[in-house]
Amino acid sequence: MHYVYVLKSKKDVKLYVGCTNNLKGRLEKHNAGHVASTKLRRPLEIIFYEAFINKSDAFTREQWLKTGWGRNHLKKILINYLKI
């Protein structure tokens, strides 16, 4: 199984989109500071994820969520959570 996930920084409240086949392990790496792009934004929490059987489908979805349209889509589907 491959996962596309969205993390929210508790430090700066910004979102990070990533892809992995080990969701729990990847979150641990993010929060341990082993991922350069999120190292200074810790702690992080998973606020959304999608599961894919096919790796290519997961990476295609990740790339789309990183576009302006994808980020707008995330804001629409997480509208209530992001207002908190």
WOVEN-V648937 format. One record per backbone hydrogen bond with DSSP energy under -0.5 kcal/mol. NH is the residue of the N-H (numbers start at 1). CO is the residue of the C=O. E is the energy in kcal/mol with one decimal. If there is no record, write none. Layout:
NH,CO,E / NH,CO,E
This chain:
2,52,-3.2 / 3,20,-3.8 / 4,50,-2.3 / 5,3,-0.5 / 5,18,-2.6 / 6,48,-2.7 / 7,16,-3.1 / 8,45,-2.5 / 9,14,-2.7 / 10,43,-3.0 / 11,41,-0.8 / 11,43,-0.5 / 13,9,-1.3 / 16,7,-2.2 / 18,5,-2.3 / 20,3,-2.4 / 26,22,-2.4 / 27,23,-2.1 / 28,24,-2.0 / 29,25,-2.0 / 30,26,-2.4 / 31,27,-2.6 / 32,28,-1.4 / 33,29,-0.6 / 33,30,-1.1 / 34,29,-2.3 / 36,34,-0.6 / 38,35,-1.4 / 39,35,-1.2 / 41,38,-1.8 / 42,39,-0.6 / 45,8,-1.8 / 47,6,-2.7 / 48,6,-1.1 / 50,4,-2.4 / 52,2,-3.3 / 58,54,-1.7 / 59,55,-2.4 / 60,56,-2.2 / 61,57,-2.1 / 62,58,-2.4 / 63,59,-2.2 / 64,60,-2.0 / 65,61,-2.5 / 66,62,-1.1 / 67,64,-1.7 / 70,64,-0.7 / 71,67,-2.6 / 72,68,-2.2 / 73,69,-2.2 / 74,70,-2.4 / 75,71,-2.3 / 76,72,-1.9 / 77,73,-2.5 / 78,74,-2.0 / 79,76,-0.9 / 82,78,-2.9 / 83,79,-0.9 / 84,80,-0.5 / 84,81,-1.2
